[in-house]
Amino acid sequence: MKYKIDKGVPLPASQRKGKFSVLEELEVGDSFHVPDITAPAGIYAKAATLGITVTVRGILHPSGGFRVWRTE
């Protein structure tokens, strides 16, 4: 089978939001609870791609997990 090559077709924006897309909505001082304990590295990576600074702290919560604050 032969494929036709198209030039100049723009790449559409990704429809996939990702696990931590909530970071895009945070304002400085806002926070959210994450119930699992395996995610802080992913949160820091996503924040870095967005150009924002976050702080993650373990918290005493019935479901465990941690809380994430946007600091800048």
Summary of the structure (lengths in Angstrom):
residues: 72
radius of gyration: 17.7
end to end distance: 52.6
largest distance: 60.2
contacts: 126
relative contact order: 0.25
helix: 22%
strand: 19%
